Amino acid sequence: MIKVAGLTKKYAGITAIRDLDFTVEKGEIVGFLGPNGAGKSTTMRILSCYLPATSGRARVAGFDVASQSREVRSRVGYMPENVALYPEMRVQEYLEYRAALKGIRGRTNRQRVNAVKELCGLRDVERKLVGALSKGYRQRVGLADALLHDPDLLILDEPTIGLDPNQIRQVRQLVKDLGKRHTILLSTHILTEVEMTCSRVLIINRGRIAASDTPEALAGRVRTAGGLRAEILAPAAGLETALSALSGVRKTDILPLEEGWHECRLRTDAGHDPRAEIARLAAERRWPLRELGQEQVSLERVFAEITQAGEI
């Protein structure tokens, strides 16, 4: 669905993205992640034909975004981070107007407007002024606008920004439902949403693609992904010395709990699992051990590892 090769964009001597190469297959929901200023929005605008590239090529559904922009636009639904709406128009009027601008007229206009209102949960507010809607409903109107022409590809730039937790859950479910019919490229800073929604993750850092894989596979590739957590009743100094001496342990953090108990967090080398050694050590020194287990590696930690340390 998307094929990018050597894509570069420069602004007055500043390179926003450099030599990007990636693909998105039909039917995928791909999370597009990166720190502020990494080049996410620039890339999305180029793919949506809102911005020309300096060099390189990008194709959407087989069409070149530079030389065949009309074909690309007809197949892409783009929802920018800040959705530009007409606050003085009613929801129904706005969607009918936007559909007409996209060449959808007559009976088909009414059918598509009714379809996206139903899909995005806008029936209850169709007669309200857009300017009177909550932030959550305005985001829904922006998403409905992007869906009017039933695009093959949806590009969503921070669709949950400014929403409360209930609204975020609703949008998350909506995106998952849309993924059954559309290919989706989703940019967001809420990494738990990516873990729960996306089949694959692209991470861009300093204008380059730093990683591309499933969230699970990325967690397995992170250099410091190995982690253990234990709760032990023992002096902090003794714990620090004994645990740091174990084979494969790279870093030990000892945090005080109640009544002499300590939480021990260990970072380990890949392939090392010192849980048996920790249990044996605690038994030999008669240290009460009430918890010992592996830590789950979150996408947040993966993201921090990649964007702080560079490509893995």
Sine and cosine of phi, psi and omega as CSV:
sin_phi,cos_phi,sin_psi,cos_psi,sin_omega,cos_omega
0.00,0.00,-0.69,0.73,0.08,-1.00
-0.84,-0.54,0.72,-0.69,0.10,-0.99
-0.69,-0.73,0.89,-0.45,-0.06,-1.00
-0.88,-0.47,0.72,-0.69,-0.01,-1.00
-0.64,-0.77,0.88,-0.48,0.08,-1.00
0.88,0.47,0.48,0.88,-0.11,-0.99
-0.96,0.29,0.79,-0.61,-0.03,-1.00
-0.69,-0.73,0.64,-0.77,0.08,-1.00
-0.68,-0.73,0.81,-0.59,0.01,-1.00
-0.87,-0.49,0.64,-0.77,0.08,-1.00
-0.87,-0.50,0.94,-0.35,0.11,-0.99
0.72,0.70,0.74,0.67,0.04,-1.00
1.00,0.00,-0.19,0.98,0.04,-1.00
-0.99,-0.14,0.80,-0.60,-0.01,-1.00
-1.00,-0.03,0.93,-0.38,-0.02,-1.00
-0.98,0.19,-0.69,0.72,0.09,-1.00
-0.69,-0.72,0.53,-0.85,-0.07,-1.00
-0.68,-0.73,0.86,-0.51,0.14,-0.99
0.78,0.63,0.75,0.66,0.02,-1.00
-0.95,0.30,0.70,-0.71,0.10,-1.00
-0.71,-0.71,0.89,-0.46,0.10,-1.00
-0.28,-0.96,0.29,-0.96,0.07,-1.00
-0.74,-0.67,0.46,-0.89,0.15,-0.99
-0.78,-0.63,0.85,-0.53,-0.05,-1.00
-0.99,0.11,0.40,-0.92,0.02,-1.00
-0.86,0.51,0.73,-0.68,0.04,-1.00
1.00,0.00,-0.08,1.00,0.01,-1.00
-0.99,0.15,0.49,-0.87,0.28,-0.96
-0.93,-0.36,0.95,-0.33,-0.11,-0.99
-0.93,-0.37,0.80,-0.60,0.09,-1.00
-0.99,0.12,0.78,-0.63,-0.01,-1.00
-0.93,-0.36,0.97,-0.25,-0.17,-0.99
-0.90,-0.43,0.41,-0.91,0.08,-1.00
0.16,-0.99,0.37,-0.93,0.06,-1.00
-0.90,0.43,0.24,-0.97,0.09,-1.00
-0.85,0.53,0.72,-0.69,0.01,-1.00
0.99,0.11,0.12,0.99,-0.05,-1.00
-0.98,0.22,-0.35,0.94,0.02,-1.00
0.88,-0.47,0.16,0.99,-0.04,-1.00
-0.89,0.46,-0.82,0.57,-0.08,-1.00
-0.90,0.43,-0.60,0.80,0.05,-1.00
-0.86,0.51,-0.72,0.69,0.00,-1.00
-0.89,0.46,-0.69,0.72,-0.02,-1.00
-0.90,0.43,-0.61,0.79,0.01,-1.00
-0.93,0.36,-0.58,0.81,0.07,-1.00
-0.91,0.41,-0.71,0.71,-0.01,-1.00
-0.90,0.43,-0.46,0.89,-0.01,-1.00
-1.00,-0.03,0.06,1.00,0.01,-1.00
0.93,0.38,0.38,0.93,0.07,-1.00
-1.00,-0.01,-0.22,0.98,-0.11,-0.99
-0.54,-0.84,0.73,-0.69,0.04,-1.00
-0.99,0.13,0.52,-0.85,0.09,-1.00
-0.99,0.12,0.42,-0.91,0.10,-1.00
-0.97,0.24,-0.66,0.75,0.04,-1.00
-0.38,-0.93,0.14,-0.99,-0.05,-1.00
1.00,0.00,0.01,-1.00,-0.04,-1.00
-0.73,-0.69,0.53,-0.85,0.11,-0.99
-0.65,-0.76,0.74,-0.67,0.02,-1.00
-0.82,-0.57,0.65,-0.76,0.06,-1.00
-0.82,-0.57,0.83,-0.56,-0.04,-1.00
0.81,0.59,0.53,0.85,0.04,-1.00
1.00,0.02,-0.05,1.00,-0.05,-1.00
-0.95,-0.30,0.62,-0.78,-0.01,-1.00
-0.98,0.21,0.76,-0.65,-0.08,-1.00
-0.94,0.35,-0.38,0.93,-0.02,-1.00
-1.00,0.04,-0.74,0.67,-0.11,-0.99
-1.00,-0.09,-0.25,0.97,-0.02,-1.00
-0.75,-0.66,0.73,0.68,-0.12,-0.99
-0.90,0.44,-0.55,0.84,-0.01,-1.00
-0.89,0.45,-0.68,0.73,0.03,-1.00
-0.92,0.40,-0.63,0.78,0.01,-1.00
-0.91,0.42,-0.72,0.69,-0.02,-1.00
-0.87,0.50,-0.55,0.83,-0.02,-1.00
-0.95,0.30,-0.22,0.98,-0.05,-1.00
-0.92,-0.40,0.00,1.00,-0.05,-1.00
-0.86,-0.51,0.73,-0.68,0.17,-0.98
-0.94,-0.34,0.89,-0.47,-0.10,-0.99
-0.92,-0.40,0.82,-0.57,0.09,-1.00
-0.91,-0.42,0.97,-0.25,-0.03,-1.00
-0.95,0.31,0.20,-0.98,-0.01,-1.00
-0.86,0.51,-0.71,0.71,0.04,-1.00
-0.95,-0.31,0.98,-0.19,-0.07,-1.00
-0.96,0.29,0.84,-0.55,0.02,-1.00
-1.00,0.05,0.93,-0.37,-0.02,-1.00
-0.86,-0.51,0.27,-0.96,0.08,-1.00
-0.99,-0.17,0.98,-0.21,-0.12,-0.99
-0.90,0.43,-0.39,0.92,-0.05,-1.00
-0.99,0.10,-0.11,0.99,0.00,-1.00
-0.99,-0.11,0.49,-0.87,0.12,-0.99
-0.98,0.18,0.38,-0.92,-0.09,-1.00
-0.83,0.56,-0.73,0.69,0.00,-1.00
-0.87,0.50,-0.72,0.69,-0.02,-1.00
-0.89,0.45,-0.69,0.73,-0.04,-1.00
-0.88,0.48,-0.73,0.69,-0.03,-1.00
-0.92,0.39,-0.62,0.78,0.06,-1.00
-0.90,0.44,-0.66,0.75,0.02,-1.00
-0.89,0.45,-0.73,0.69,-0.01,-1.00
-0.91,0.42,-0.60,0.80,0.05,-1.00
-0.90,0.44,-0.66,0.75,0.01,-1.00
-0.89,0.45,-0.63,0.77,0.04,-1.00
-0.88,0.47,-0.48,0.88,0.00,-1.00
-1.00,0.01,0.16,0.99,0.06,-1.00
1.00,0.10,0.25,0.97,0.00,-1.00
-0.98,-0.18,0.91,-0.41,-0.12,-0.99
-0.73,-0.68,0.18,-0.98,0.07,-1.00
0.90,0.44,-0.63,-0.77,-0.04,-1.00
-0.88,0.47,-0.59,0.80,-0.01,-1.00
-0.90,0.44,-0.58,0.82,0.05,-1.00
-0.86,0.51,-0.78,0.63,-0.03,-1.00
-0.89,0.45,-0.63,0.78,-0.01,-1.00
-0.91,0.42,-0.69,0.72,-0.03,-1.00
-0.94,0.34,-0.64,0.77,0.04,-1.00
-0.88,0.47,-0.71,0.70,0.03,-1.00
-0.89,0.46,-0.62,0.78,-0.03,-1.00
-0.91,0.42,-0.71,0.71,-0.04,-1.00
-0.96,0.27,-0.49,0.87,0.09,-1.00
-0.89,0.46,-0.68,0.73,0.02,-1.00
-0.91,0.41,-0.71,0.70,-0.05,-1.00
-0.90,0.43,-0.62,0.78,-0.07,-1.00
-0.99,-0.14,0.13,0.99,0.07,-1.00
0.92,0.39,0.71,0.70,-0.06,-1.00
-0.94,-0.34,0.09,1.00,-0.03,-1.00
-0.84,0.54,-0.65,0.76,-0.09,-1.00
-0.95,0.30,-0.27,0.96,-0.06,-1.00
-0.86,-0.52,0.26,0.97,-0.12,-0.99
-0.89,0.46,-0.43,0.90,0.00,-1.00
-0.99,-0.12,0.01,1.00,-0.02,-1.00
-1.00,0.08,0.46,-0.89,0.11,-0.99
-0.93,0.37,0.65,-0.76,0.01,-1.00
-0.85,0.53,-0.62,0.78,-0.01,-1.00
-0.91,0.41,-0.30,0.95,-0.01,-1.00
-1.00,-0.06,-0.03,1.00,-0.05,-1.00
-0.99,0.16,0.42,-0.91,0.12,-0.99
-0.94,0.33,0.24,-0.97,0.02,-1.00
-0.85,0.53,-0.65,0.76,-0.01,-1.00
-0.88,0.47,-0.69,0.73,0.00,-1.00
-0.95,0.32,-0.54,0.84,0.07,-1.00
-0.90,0.43,-0.61,0.79,0.08,-1.00
-0.89,0.45,-0.62,0.78,0.03,-1.00
-0.91,0.42,-0.63,0.78,0.03,-1.00
-0.90,0.44,-0.67,0.74,0.05,-1.00
-0.88,0.48,-0.63,0.77,0.02,-1.00
-0.94,0.35,-0.64,0.77,0.05,-1.00
-0.87,0.48,-0.65,0.76,0.05,-1.00
-0.85,0.52,-0.71,0.71,-0.01,-1.00
-0.90,0.43,-0.39,0.92,-0.07,-1.00
-1.00,-0.08,-0.13,0.99,-0.16,-0.99
-0.82,0.57,-0.65,0.76,-0.06,-1.00
-1.00,-0.06,0.28,0.96,0.06,-1.00
0.78,0.63,0.87,0.49,-0.12,-0.99
-0.95,0.30,0.41,-0.91,0.10,-0.99
-0.95,0.31,-0.56,0.83,-0.08,-1.00
-0.84,-0.55,0.75,-0.66,0.12,-0.99
-0.95,-0.32,0.79,-0.61,0.07,-1.00
-0.91,-0.41,0.92,-0.38,-0.11,-0.99
-0.90,-0.44,0.90,-0.43,-0.03,-1.00
-0.98,-0.21,0.97,-0.26,0.00,-1.00
0.80,0.60,0.86,0.51,-0.06,-1.00
-0.93,0.36,-0.30,0.95,-0.04,-1.00
-0.96,-0.28,0.17,0.99,-0.03,-1.00
-0.88,0.47,0.75,-0.66,0.04,-1.00
0.98,0.19,0.09,1.00,-0.04,-1.00
-1.00,-0.04,0.44,-0.90,0.07,-1.00
-0.99,0.13,0.20,-0.98,-0.09,-1.00
-0.82,0.57,-0.63,0.78,0.02,-1.00
-0.91,0.41,-0.66,0.75,0.02,-1.00
-0.92,0.39,-0.60,0.80,0.03,-1.00
-0.88,0.47,-0.68,0.73,0.02,-1.00
-0.89,0.46,-0.64,0.77,0.00,-1.00
-0.91,0.42,-0.69,0.72,0.02,-1.00
-0.92,0.40,-0.63,0.78,0.04,-1.00
-0.85,0.53,-0.72,0.69,0.01,-1.00
-0.91,0.42,-0.61,0.80,0.02,-1.00
-0.90,0.44,-0.68,0.73,0.02,-1.00
-0.89,0.45,-0.67,0.74,0.02,-1.00
-0.88,0.47,-0.65,0.76,0.03,-1.00
-0.91,0.41,-0.66,0.75,0.00,-1.00
-0.91,0.43,-0.50,0.87,0.00,-1.00
-0.90,0.43,-0.26,0.96,0.05,-1.00
-0.96,0.27,-0.33,0.94,-0.05,-1.00
-0.85,-0.52,-0.32,0.95,-0.10,-0.99
-0.77,-0.63,0.49,-0.87,0.24,-0.97
-0.98,0.19,0.67,-0.74,-0.10,-1.00
-0.76,-0.65,0.76,-0.65,0.18,-0.98
-0.93,-0.36,0.90,-0.44,-0.19,-0.98
-0.86,-0.51,0.85,-0.52,0.10,-1.00
-0.97,-0.25,0.74,-0.67,0.02,-1.00
-0.33,-0.94,0.42,-0.91,0.10,-0.99
-0.99,-0.12,-0.08,1.00,0.01,-1.00
-1.00,-0.03,0.99,-0.10,-0.17,-0.98
-0.94,0.33,-0.45,0.89,0.06,-1.00
-0.90,0.43,-0.51,0.86,0.05,-1.00
-0.91,0.41,-0.62,0.78,0.02,-1.00
-0.91,0.41,-0.70,0.72,0.01,-1.00
-0.86,0.51,-0.60,0.80,-0.09,-1.00
-1.00,0.03,-0.23,0.97,-0.14,-0.99
-0.89,-0.46,-0.62,0.78,-0.24,-0.97
-0.99,-0.11,0.60,-0.80,0.06,-1.00
-1.00,0.07,-0.35,0.94,-0.02,-1.00
-0.50,-0.87,0.40,-0.92,-0.05,-1.00
-0.80,-0.60,0.73,-0.69,0.21,-0.98
-0.94,-0.34,0.79,-0.62,0.05,-1.00
-0.90,-0.43,0.84,-0.54,0.03,-1.00
-0.95,-0.32,0.68,-0.73,-0.02,-1.00
-0.59,-0.81,0.82,-0.57,0.00,-1.00
0.83,0.56,0.63,0.78,0.09,-1.00
0.99,0.16,0.12,0.99,0.01,-1.00
-0.78,-0.62,0.46,-0.89,0.10,-1.00
-0.96,0.27,0.88,-0.48,-0.03,-1.00
-1.00,-0.09,-0.43,0.90,-0.01,-1.00
-0.31,-0.95,0.50,-0.87,0.06,-1.00
-0.49,-0.87,0.92,-0.38,-0.02,-1.00
-0.08,-1.00,0.01,-1.00,0.12,-0.99
-0.95,0.32,0.41,-0.91,0.05,-1.00
-0.83,0.55,-0.62,0.78,-0.02,-1.00
-0.92,0.40,-0.69,0.73,-0.01,-1.00
-0.93,0.38,-0.60,0.80,0.04,-1.00
-0.90,0.45,-0.65,0.76,0.03,-1.00
-0.86,0.50,-0.61,0.79,-0.01,-1.00
-0.95,0.30,-0.35,0.94,-0.05,-1.00
-1.00,-0.04,-0.29,0.96,-0.06,-1.00
-0.91,0.42,0.72,-0.69,-0.13,-0.99
-0.88,0.48,-0.61,0.80,-0.04,-1.00
-0.97,-0.26,0.49,0.87,-0.08,-1.00
-0.92,0.39,-0.49,0.87,-0.02,-1.00
-0.89,0.45,0.80,-0.60,-0.02,-1.00
-0.47,-0.88,0.61,-0.79,0.04,-1.00
-0.76,-0.65,0.44,-0.90,0.07,-1.00
-0.73,-0.68,0.73,-0.68,0.02,-1.00
-0.66,-0.75,0.49,-0.87,0.13,-0.99
-0.87,-0.49,0.88,-0.48,-0.13,-0.99
-0.73,-0.68,0.64,-0.77,0.08,-1.00
-1.00,-0.07,0.98,-0.18,-0.05,-1.00
-0.20,-0.98,0.31,-0.95,0.05,-1.00
-0.89,0.45,0.63,-0.77,-0.07,-1.00
-0.87,0.49,-0.68,0.74,-0.03,-1.00
-0.89,0.46,-0.67,0.74,0.01,-1.00
-0.91,0.41,-0.64,0.77,0.04,-1.00
-0.89,0.45,-0.72,0.69,-0.02,-1.00
-0.84,0.54,-0.73,0.68,-0.05,-1.00
-0.92,0.39,-0.73,0.68,-0.09,-1.00
-0.93,0.36,-0.69,0.73,-0.05,-1.00
-0.95,0.30,-0.60,0.80,0.01,-1.00
-0.91,0.42,-0.41,0.91,-0.03,-1.00
-0.99,0.14,-0.16,0.99,-0.03,-1.00
-0.94,0.34,0.53,-0.85,-0.01,-1.00
-0.89,0.45,0.75,-0.66,0.07,-1.00
1.00,0.08,-0.05,1.00,0.00,-1.00
-1.00,0.08,0.85,-0.52,-0.04,-1.00
-1.00,-0.09,-0.55,0.84,-0.06,-1.00
-0.47,-0.89,0.63,-0.78,0.01,-1.00
-0.77,-0.63,0.78,-0.62,0.11,-0.99
-0.89,-0.46,0.80,-0.59,0.00,-1.00
-0.92,-0.38,0.88,-0.47,-0.04,-1.00
-0.89,-0.45,0.76,-0.65,-0.03,-1.00
-0.95,0.33,0.65,-0.76,0.14,-0.99
-0.91,-0.42,-0.54,-0.84,-0.05,-1.00
-1.00,-0.04,0.55,-0.84,0.19,-0.98
0.78,0.63,0.72,0.70,0.09,-1.00
1.00,0.04,-0.11,0.99,0.04,-1.00
-0.98,0.22,0.51,-0.86,0.04,-1.00
-0.73,-0.68,0.61,-0.79,0.14,-0.99
-1.00,-0.03,0.81,-0.59,-0.04,-1.00
-0.92,-0.39,0.87,-0.49,0.04,-1.00
-0.92,-0.38,0.83,-0.55,-0.07,-1.00
-0.88,-0.47,0.73,-0.68,0.18,-0.98
-0.98,-0.18,0.76,-0.65,-0.08,-1.00
-0.83,-0.56,0.38,-0.92,0.09,-1.00
-0.92,0.40,0.43,-0.90,0.04,-1.00
-0.85,0.52,0.72,-0.70,0.04,-1.00
1.00,0.04,-0.09,1.00,0.01,-1.00
-0.98,-0.19,0.73,-0.69,0.04,-1.00
-0.70,-0.72,1.00,-0.03,-0.09,-1.00
-1.00,0.04,0.36,0.93,-0.04,-1.00
-0.87,0.49,-0.66,0.75,0.01,-1.00
-0.90,0.45,-0.63,0.78,0.02,-1.00
-0.91,0.41,-0.62,0.78,0.01,-1.00
-0.91,0.41,-0.69,0.72,0.03,-1.00
-0.88,0.47,-0.67,0.74,0.02,-1.00
-0.91,0.41,-0.66,0.75,0.02,-1.00
-0.88,0.48,-0.72,0.70,0.01,-1.00
-0.88,0.47,-0.64,0.77,0.01,-1.00
-0.92,0.40,-0.68,0.73,-0.01,-1.00
-0.90,0.44,-0.60,0.80,-0.05,-1.00
-0.99,-0.10,0.07,1.00,0.02,-1.00
0.85,0.53,0.65,0.76,0.10,-1.00
-1.00,-0.06,0.87,-0.50,0.07,-1.00
-0.86,0.51,0.75,-0.67,-0.02,-1.00
-0.84,-0.54,0.90,-0.43,-0.07,-1.00
-0.94,-0.35,-0.17,0.99,0.05,-1.00
-0.41,-0.91,0.66,-0.75,0.04,-1.00
-0.40,-0.92,0.86,-0.50,-0.03,-1.00
-0.22,-0.97,0.21,-0.98,0.04,-1.00
-0.99,0.16,0.58,-0.81,0.06,-1.00
-1.00,0.08,0.63,-0.78,0.09,-1.00
-0.98,0.21,0.79,-0.62,0.01,-1.00
-0.99,0.12,0.88,-0.47,-0.04,-1.00
-1.00,0.04,0.34,-0.94,0.08,-1.00
-0.89,0.45,-0.48,0.87,0.04,-1.00
-0.87,0.49,-0.68,0.73,0.02,-1.00
-0.93,0.36,-0.65,0.76,0.04,-1.00
-0.86,0.51,-0.73,0.68,-0.01,-1.00
-0.86,0.51,-0.71,0.71,0.00,-1.00
-0.89,0.45,-0.67,0.74,0.01,-1.00
-0.86,0.50,-0.72,0.70,-0.10,-1.00
-0.95,0.31,-0.71,0.70,-0.09,-1.00
-0.98,0.21,-0.37,0.93,0.03,-1.00
-1.00,-0.02,-0.53,0.85,-0.08,-1.00
-0.97,-0.26,-0.14,0.99,-0.03,-1.00
0.99,-0.12,-0.28,-0.96,-0.12,-0.99
-0.94,0.33,0.60,-0.80,0.08,-1.00
-0.93,-0.38,0.00,0.00,0.00,0.00
